[in-house]
Amino acid sequence: MEIFPISLKLQQQRCLIVGGGHIAYRKAVLLVKAGAILDVIAPEIEDQLKVLIEQSAGLAHFKVFEDHDLNQPYRLVIAATNVASVNKRVFEQAELRNLLVNSVDDIPNCRFMVPAIIDRSPLLISVASNGASPVLSRQLRTQIETLVPHGMGKLAEFSGQWRARVKAHITHPDERRIFWEELYASPLKEQVFNDNLEIANQMMTKALIEWTAPKGEVYLVGAGPGDPELLTLKALRLMQQADVVIYDRLVSAPILELCRRDAEKVYVGKARSNHSVPQEGINALLVKYAQAGKRVCRLKGGDPFIFGRGGEEIQELFAAGVPFQVVPGITAASGCSAYAGIPLTHRDYAQSVRFLTGHLKEGSPELPWNELVYENQTLVLYMGLVGLEHICQQLIQHGQRPDMPVALISKGTTPEQKVLVGTLSDIASKVAEHQIHAPTLTIIGEVVSLREQLQWL
């Protein structure tokens, strides 16, 4: 994040625009709308801008800009002339005086940027691109405009009128936040939107009287294989409302960024032979936080019920009497294979698919080798990179042909995705050369030969 977004209160604050043309006018509209007192310096000032200056009780100075003009106690300054050298001078002089300054469409000479704004006063939404793409910001603003009802401003104002009473009645901040979240999901919102304020106030009074402290709950959420756009809508909603997020190493950073920003985040990552928190400890954490009244999101890479130990975790929750819900995620087998252009089944090549774990136990995977040697079947191995050579040898020894195609997909669905293709006889020897690292999914079967034709990413 290269810029720090803030919202300035400018009511009765004196602000300066250097420039008197249309660009200056566009910025002046926003400042005056925010309640600022507007001064303008320019040899010529267009009529519409003069009206805004008068409306704000500001001053018009018909002159060229001089350094001492910034000796006044301005809250912020905007350079909006059509002369680059003047705008730069305004910026340099404002910097010397520690004044917030914006030079329109001149990023190097800006201390702040004016975002694209969605106005649902008192609710405001802004979109900024650090000046990199103002057009994109405006397009996003247009999209958001269609998603945010105009009644949201009324709801924000209504909430402000009740805020002090709610705070006095529900003193714990986390409980208070849950109260508001549940209220906004209730029919009260529509009553406010439709200006039925008497009914809305009655509903608020009733909600406060009936309020009881929430019970803790655990959300077992599958985060998918890495691409945040593969999250389900329900997963995202629960991630946004959780008080605590307990996550493992397979949860990508972009996905973790989508969790509620002020939620407590607890890392319990597991790598081979290196468990930062053992499974028993994770189970105990889930119970502990939930019994303390927290909404806990147990965020797991892929799908929680496919080699994710989700079943073990909810068994522990059930035994402790903790409410829970499970949100499936796109498992690595389907996500990574799709992003690699490898269909797991195909009418001509594979009529079945089998998911296996290649995790080593006492030195070798315990797999039913005889059942796995079948021509029209796709094998998908999770956690099979370390034991890959042994797995290939065993399949060949039990009758699989050595030239059966194999694909390794490392960090699938992410920008770092790598796909290595070989055969049972040579794939293990290629790993070090091509720097394939965990997490890696292994796909064995004739469907791998379709990758050259079907790869799209």
C-alpha positions as CSV (number, residue, x, y, z in Angstrom):
1,M,0.0,0.0,0.0
2,E,1.8,3.1,-1.2
3,I,-0.8,5.7,0.0
4,F,-2.7,6.0,3.3
5,P,-6.4,6.6,2.7
6,I,-8.0,9.1,5.1
7,S,-11.2,11.2,5.2
8,L,-10.6,14.9,6.0
9,K,-13.2,17.0,7.9
10,L,-13.0,20.3,6.1
11,Q,-16.1,22.2,7.4
12,Q,-15.1,25.8,8.0
13,Q,-11.5,25.0,7.0
14,R,-9.7,27.5,4.7
15,C,-8.4,25.8,1.6
16,L,-6.6,27.2,-1.5
17,I,-6.9,26.4,-5.2
18,V,-4.3,28.0,-7.5
19,G,-5.9,28.2,-10.9
20,G,-9.2,29.6,-12.2
21,G,-10.2,27.4,-15.0
22,H,-12.5,24.3,-15.4
23,I,-10.1,21.9,-13.7
24,A,-10.0,24.2,-10.7
25,Y,-13.7,24.4,-10.8
26,R,-14.1,20.6,-10.7
27,K,-12.0,20.4,-7.5
28,A,-13.7,23.4,-6.0
29,V,-17.1,21.6,-6.3
30,L,-15.9,18.8,-4.0
31,L,-14.2,21.2,-1.5
32,V,-17.3,23.4,-1.2
33,K,-19.6,20.4,-0.9
34,A,-17.4,19.2,2.0
35,G,-17.9,22.6,3.8
36,A,-14.6,24.2,3.1
37,I,-13.9,28.0,2.9
38,L,-12.4,28.4,-0.5
39,D,-9.8,30.8,-1.6
40,V,-8.7,30.9,-5.3
41,I,-5.6,32.6,-6.8
42,A,-5.5,33.1,-10.6
43,P,-5.3,36.0,-13.0
44,E,-8.7,35.0,-14.4
45,I,-11.4,33.1,-12.7
46,E,-14.3,31.6,-14.5
47,D,-17.8,32.6,-13.5
48,Q,-18.9,29.2,-12.1
49,L,-15.9,29.2,-9.8
50,K,-16.6,32.7,-8.6
51,V,-20.1,31.5,-7.5
52,L,-18.5,28.7,-5.4
53,I,-16.0,31.1,-3.8
54,E,-18.8,33.4,-2.8
55,Q,-21.0,30.5,-1.6
56,S,-18.2,29.3,0.7
57,A,-17.4,32.8,2.1
58,G,-13.9,32.5,0.6
59,L,-11.8,35.0,-1.3
60,A,-10.9,35.4,-5.0
61,H,-7.4,36.8,-5.6
62,F,-7.0,38.0,-9.3
63,K,-3.2,37.6,-9.5
64,V,-0.4,35.3,-10.3
65,F,0.8,32.9,-7.6
66,E,3.6,34.1,-5.3
67,D,5.5,32.1,-2.7
68,H,4.2,34.2,0.2
69,D,0.6,33.4,-0.7
70,L,1.0,30.1,1.2
71,N,1.9,31.9,4.5
72,Q,-1.9,31.8,5.3
73,P,-3.1,28.9,7.6
74,Y,-4.5,26.8,4.8
75,R,-5.6,23.2,5.6
76,L,-4.8,22.0,2.1
77,V,-3.7,23.4,-1.3
78,I,-4.6,22.3,-4.9
79,A,-2.5,23.4,-7.8
80,A,-4.8,23.4,-10.9
81,T,-3.2,25.7,-13.4
82,N,-2.3,24.7,-17.0
83,V,1.3,25.7,-16.4
84,A,3.4,22.8,-15.1
85,S,6.1,25.0,-13.7
86,V,3.6,26.9,-11.6
87,N,2.1,23.8,-10.2
88,K,5.5,22.5,-9.3
89,R,6.3,25.7,-7.5
90,V,3.1,25.5,-5.5
91,F,4.0,22.0,-4.5
92,E,7.5,22.9,-3.5
93,Q,6.4,25.9,-1.4
94,A,3.6,23.8,0.2
95,E,6.1,21.1,1.1
96,L,8.3,23.7,2.9
97,R,5.3,24.6,5.0
98,N,4.1,21.0,5.6
99,L,0.8,21.8,3.8
100,L,-1.1,19.0,2.2
101,V,-0.9,19.7,-1.5
102,N,-2.2,18.1,-4.7
103,S,-1.0,19.0,-8.2
104,V,-3.8,17.9,-10.6
105,D,-2.6,15.0,-12.9
106,D,1.0,15.5,-11.7
107,I,1.8,12.5,-9.4
108,P,5.4,13.5,-8.5
109,N,4.1,16.8,-7.2
110,C,1.3,15.5,-5.0
111,R,1.2,14.8,-1.3
112,F,-2.3,13.6,-1.6
113,M,-4.6,12.4,-4.3
114,V,-8.4,13.1,-4.8
115,P,-10.1,9.7,-5.2
116,A,-13.2,8.8,-7.2
117,I,-16.1,9.2,-4.8
118,I,-19.4,7.4,-4.3
119,D,-21.5,9.8,-2.2
120,R,-24.2,8.3,0.0
121,S,-23.8,11.0,2.7
122,P,-23.0,10.5,5.5
123,L,-21.7,7.3,3.9
124,L,-18.8,7.9,1.5
125,I,-16.9,5.4,-0.6
126,S,-13.7,6.3,-2.4
127,V,-11.6,4.5,-5.0
128,A,-8.0,5.5,-5.6
129,S,-5.2,4.1,-7.7
130,N,-2.3,6.2,-6.4
131,G,-2.7,8.2,-9.5
132,A,-1.7,5.3,-11.7
133,S,-5.1,5.0,-13.5
134,P,-7.8,7.6,-12.7
135,V,-10.0,6.3,-15.6
136,L,-10.0,2.8,-14.0
137,S,-10.9,4.4,-10.6
138,R,-13.8,6.1,-12.2
139,Q,-15.0,2.9,-13.9
140,L,-14.9,1.1,-10.6
141,R,-16.8,4.0,-9.0
142,T,-19.5,3.5,-11.7
143,Q,-19.7,-0.2,-10.9
144,I,-19.9,0.4,-7.2
145,E,-22.6,3.1,-7.7
146,T,-24.9,0.3,-9.1
147,L,-24.2,-2.0,-6.1
148,V,-24.8,0.5,-3.3
149,P,-28.4,1.6,-2.9
150,H,-29.0,5.3,-2.3
151,G,-30.8,4.4,0.9
152,M,-27.4,3.4,2.4
153,G,-27.0,7.1,3.3
154,K,-30.3,7.1,5.2
155,L,-29.2,3.9,7.0
156,A,-25.9,5.5,8.0
157,E,-27.6,8.5,9.4
158,F,-30.2,6.4,11.2
159,S,-27.4,4.3,12.8
160,G,-25.6,7.5,13.9
161,Q,-28.7,8.6,15.8
162,W,-28.8,5.3,17.7
163,R,-25.0,4.9,18.1
164,A,-24.7,6.4,21.6
165,R,-27.7,4.3,23.0
166,V,-26.3,1.1,21.5
167,K,-22.9,1.8,22.9
168,A,-24.3,2.4,26.4
169,H,-26.4,-0.8,26.3
170,I,-23.8,-3.1,24.7
171,T,-20.5,-2.2,26.2
172,H,-18.3,-4.9,24.7
173,P,-17.0,-3.7,21.2
174,D,-17.1,-7.2,19.6
175,E,-20.6,-7.8,20.8
176,R,-21.6,-4.4,19.6
177,R,-20.2,-5.0,16.1
178,I,-22.2,-8.3,15.9
179,F,-25.3,-6.5,17.0
180,W,-25.0,-4.0,14.1
181,E,-24.1,-6.7,11.6
182,E,-27.2,-8.7,12.5
183,L,-29.3,-5.6,12.4
184,Y,-28.2,-4.6,8.9
185,A,-29.1,-8.1,7.7
186,S,-32.6,-7.8,9.2
187,P,-35.8,-6.2,7.7
188,L,-35.0,-3.0,9.5
189,K,-32.8,-1.9,6.6
190,E,-35.7,-1.9,4.2
191,Q,-37.8,0.1,6.7
192,V,-35.2,2.8,6.8
193,F,-34.7,2.8,3.0
194,N,-38.5,3.4,2.6
195,D,-38.5,6.2,5.3
196,N,-40.6,4.1,7.7
197,L,-38.6,5.6,10.6
198,E,-41.3,5.1,13.3
199,I,-41.3,1.3,12.6
200,A,-37.5,1.3,12.3
201,N,-37.2,2.9,15.7
202,Q,-39.6,0.4,17.2
203,M,-37.5,-2.4,15.8
204,M,-34.3,-0.9,17.2
205,T,-35.8,-0.6,20.7
206,K,-37.0,-4.2,20.5
207,A,-33.6,-5.5,19.3
208,L,-31.8,-3.8,22.2
209,I,-34.2,-5.1,24.8
210,E,-33.9,-8.7,23.4
211,W,-30.2,-8.6,22.8
212,T,-28.1,-11.4,24.5
213,A,-24.4,-12.0,24.2
214,P,-23.6,-14.1,21.1
215,K,-22.4,-17.7,21.5
216,G,-19.1,-18.6,19.9
217,E,-19.1,-20.5,16.6
218,V,-16.5,-22.0,14.2
219,Y,-16.5,-21.7,10.5
220,L,-14.5,-24.4,8.8
221,V,-13.8,-22.7,5.5
222,G,-12.1,-24.0,2.4
223,A,-9.9,-21.3,0.9
224,G,-9.3,-23.1,-2.4
225,P,-5.9,-23.7,-4.0
226,G,-4.6,-20.1,-4.1
227,D,-6.4,-17.8,-6.5
228,P,-8.7,-15.5,-4.4
229,E,-11.3,-15.4,-7.2
230,L,-11.9,-19.1,-6.6
231,L,-13.4,-18.4,-3.1
232,T,-17.1,-19.1,-2.7
233,L,-19.4,-16.2,-1.8
234,K,-20.2,-17.8,1.6
235,A,-16.5,-18.3,2.4
236,L,-15.9,-14.6,1.8
237,R,-18.8,-13.5,3.9
238,L,-17.8,-15.6,6.9
239,M,-14.1,-14.5,6.5
240,Q,-15.3,-10.9,6.7
241,Q,-17.3,-11.4,9.9
242,A,-15.0,-13.7,11.9
243,D,-13.4,-12.3,15.1
244,V,-10.5,-14.8,14.8
245,V,-8.9,-16.4,11.8
246,I,-6.8,-19.5,12.3
247,Y,-5.0,-20.3,9.0
248,D,-2.5,-22.7,7.6
249,R,0.5,-22.3,5.3
250,L,-1.5,-23.2,2.1
251,V,-3.7,-20.1,2.5
252,S,-2.3,-17.5,0.1
253,A,-1.5,-13.9,1.1
254,P,-4.1,-12.4,-1.2
255,I,-6.8,-14.6,0.4
256,L,-5.7,-13.7,3.9
257,E,-6.0,-10.0,2.9
258,L,-9.7,-10.6,2.3
259,C,-10.3,-11.5,6.0
260,R,-11.7,-8.8,8.3
261,R,-8.8,-6.4,8.8
262,D,-9.1,-6.1,12.6
263,A,-9.6,-9.8,13.2
264,E,-7.1,-11.7,15.3
265,K,-5.0,-13.8,13.0
266,V,-3.3,-17.0,14.3
267,Y,-0.9,-18.9,12.1
268,V,-0.9,-22.7,12.6
269,G,1.0,-23.7,9.4
270,K,2.1,-27.2,8.8
271,A,5.0,-28.2,6.6
272,R,6.5,-31.7,6.2
273,S,8.1,-32.7,9.6
274,N,7.6,-29.1,10.8
275,H,4.2,-28.4,12.5
276,S,4.2,-24.9,14.0
277,V,1.1,-26.1,16.0
278,P,0.3,-29.8,16.3
279,Q,-3.2,-30.9,15.3
280,E,-4.2,-31.4,18.9
281,G,-3.2,-27.8,19.6
282,I,-5.2,-26.5,16.7
283,N,-8.3,-28.4,17.9
284,A,-7.8,-26.9,21.4
285,L,-7.5,-23.4,19.9
286,L,-10.7,-23.7,18.0
287,V,-12.6,-24.8,21.2
288,K,-10.9,-22.2,23.3
289,Y,-11.8,-19.2,21.1
290,A,-15.3,-20.4,20.4
291,Q,-16.1,-21.0,24.1
292,A,-14.9,-17.4,24.8
293,G,-17.8,-16.2,22.5
294,K,-15.7,-15.6,19.4
295,R,-16.7,-16.3,15.8
296,V,-13.7,-18.3,14.6
297,C,-12.8,-18.9,10.9
298,R,-10.7,-22.0,10.5
299,L,-9.2,-21.1,7.1
300,K,-7.7,-24.1,5.2
301,G,-6.2,-24.3,1.8
302,G,-8.2,-26.3,-0.7
303,D,-11.2,-28.2,0.7
304,P,-11.3,-28.9,4.4
305,F,-12.6,-32.5,3.9
306,I,-10.0,-33.6,1.3
307,F,-6.8,-34.4,3.1
308,G,-7.4,-31.3,5.2
309,R,-8.2,-32.9,8.6
310,G,-11.4,-31.0,8.7
311,G,-13.2,-34.1,10.0
312,E,-10.9,-34.4,13.0
313,E,-11.4,-30.8,13.8
314,I,-15.2,-30.8,13.8
315,Q,-15.2,-34.1,15.8
316,E,-13.4,-32.1,18.5
317,L,-15.9,-29.3,18.2
318,F,-18.9,-31.6,18.4
319,A,-17.4,-33.3,21.5
320,A,-17.0,-29.8,23.1
321,G,-20.5,-28.7,22.2
322,V,-19.3,-25.9,20.0
323,P,-21.6,-24.9,17.0
324,F,-19.9,-25.1,13.6
325,Q,-20.5,-24.9,9.9
326,V,-18.5,-26.2,7.0
327,V,-17.9,-24.3,3.8
328,P,-16.4,-26.4,1.0
329,G,-13.6,-25.1,-1.1
330,I,-12.2,-25.9,-4.5
331,T,-9.8,-28.7,-3.9
332,A,-6.3,-28.6,-5.4
333,A,-7.1,-31.5,-7.7
334,S,-9.8,-29.7,-9.6
335,G,-8.4,-26.2,-9.3
336,C,-4.8,-26.9,-10.2
337,S,-5.6,-29.4,-13.0
338,A,-8.0,-26.9,-14.6
339,Y,-5.4,-24.1,-14.4
340,A,-2.9,-26.4,-16.0
341,G,-5.2,-27.4,-18.8
342,I,-5.5,-31.0,-17.7
343,P,-9.0,-32.5,-17.5
344,L,-9.1,-35.2,-14.8
345,T,-11.6,-37.2,-16.7
346,H,-12.2,-37.5,-20.5
347,R,-14.4,-39.9,-22.4
348,D,-11.5,-41.1,-24.5
349,Y,-8.8,-41.3,-21.8
350,A,-10.1,-41.6,-18.2
351,Q,-13.5,-42.8,-16.9
352,S,-12.5,-42.5,-13.3
353,V,-10.3,-40.4,-11.1
354,R,-8.7,-41.3,-7.7
355,F,-7.5,-38.8,-5.1
356,L,-4.6,-40.1,-2.9
357,T,-2.1,-38.8,-0.4
358,G,1.5,-39.3,-1.1
359,H,2.4,-38.3,2.5
360,L,5.2,-40.5,3.8
361,K,4.7,-42.7,6.8
362,E,7.7,-44.4,8.2
363,G,9.6,-43.8,5.0
364,S,7.2,-44.8,2.3
365,P,3.6,-44.1,1.2
366,E,1.1,-46.9,2.1
367,L,-0.9,-47.2,-1.1
368,P,-2.9,-50.1,-2.6
369,W,-0.5,-50.3,-5.6
370,N,-2.4,-53.1,-7.5
371,E,-5.6,-51.1,-7.5
372,L,-3.9,-48.0,-9.0
373,V,-2.6,-49.7,-12.1
374,Y,-5.4,-49.2,-14.5
375,E,-5.0,-47.6,-18.0
376,N,-8.2,-45.5,-18.1
377,Q,-7.9,-43.9,-14.6
378,T,-6.4,-40.7,-13.5
379,L,-4.4,-40.6,-10.2
380,V,-4.1,-37.4,-8.3
381,L,-1.6,-37.3,-5.4
382,Y,-1.5,-34.7,-2.8
383,M,1.8,-34.1,-0.8
384,G,3.6,-36.6,-3.1
385,L,6.7,-34.6,-4.1
386,V,9.0,-36.0,-1.5
387,G,8.1,-39.6,-2.2
388,L,7.7,-39.2,-6.0
389,E,10.6,-41.4,-7.0
390,H,9.3,-44.3,-4.8
391,I,5.7,-43.8,-6.1
392,C,6.8,-44.0,-9.7
393,Q,9.0,-47.1,-9.1
394,Q,6.1,-48.9,-7.3
395,L,3.6,-48.2,-10.0
396,I,6.0,-49.5,-12.7
397,Q,6.9,-52.5,-10.6
398,H,3.1,-53.3,-10.2
399,G,2.5,-53.2,-14.0
400,Q,2.0,-49.6,-15.0
401,R,3.8,-48.7,-18.3
402,P,6.9,-46.5,-17.8
403,D,5.8,-44.0,-20.4
404,M,2.6,-43.1,-18.6
405,P,2.4,-39.3,-18.6
406,V,2.9,-37.4,-15.4
407,A,2.4,-33.7,-14.5
408,L,3.7,-31.9,-11.5
409,I,1.8,-28.6,-10.7
410,S,3.6,-26.4,-8.2
411,K,1.8,-23.5,-6.5
412,G,-1.2,-24.1,-8.8
413,T,-3.7,-21.2,-9.6
414,T,-1.2,-18.6,-8.3
415,P,1.0,-16.3,-10.3
416,E,3.9,-18.6,-9.3
417,Q,2.4,-21.6,-10.9
418,K,4.8,-24.1,-12.6
419,V,3.9,-27.2,-14.5
420,L,6.4,-29.9,-15.3
421,V,5.4,-32.8,-17.6
422,G,7.2,-36.1,-17.9
423,T,6.6,-39.8,-17.6
424,L,6.7,-42.3,-14.7
425,S,10.3,-43.3,-15.8
426,D,11.8,-39.8,-15.8
427,I,9.7,-37.3,-13.9
428,A,11.5,-37.7,-10.6
429,S,14.8,-36.9,-12.2
430,K,13.5,-33.5,-13.5
431,V,12.3,-32.1,-10.2
432,A,15.7,-30.6,-9.0
433,E,16.6,-29.3,-12.5
434,H,13.3,-27.4,-12.9
435,Q,13.2,-26.3,-9.3
436,I,9.8,-27.7,-8.4
437,H,8.9,-27.1,-4.7
438,A,6.0,-27.8,-2.5
439,P,3.1,-27.4,-2.5
440,T,2.9,-29.6,-5.6
441,L,0.1,-31.7,-7.0
442,T,1.0,-34.8,-9.0
443,I,-1.3,-36.0,-11.8
444,I,-0.7,-39.4,-13.4
445,G,-2.7,-40.6,-16.4
446,E,-3.2,-40.3,-20.1
447,V,-5.1,-37.1,-19.6
448,V,-1.8,-35.3,-19.0
449,S,-1.1,-35.6,-22.7
450,L,-3.9,-33.2,-23.4
451,R,-2.2,-30.3,-21.7
452,E,-0.2,-29.3,-24.8
453,Q,-3.5,-28.8,-26.6
454,L,-5.7,-27.4,-23.8
455,Q,-3.4,-25.3,-21.6
456,W,-4.9,-21.7,-21.4
457,L,-3.1,-20.0,-18.6
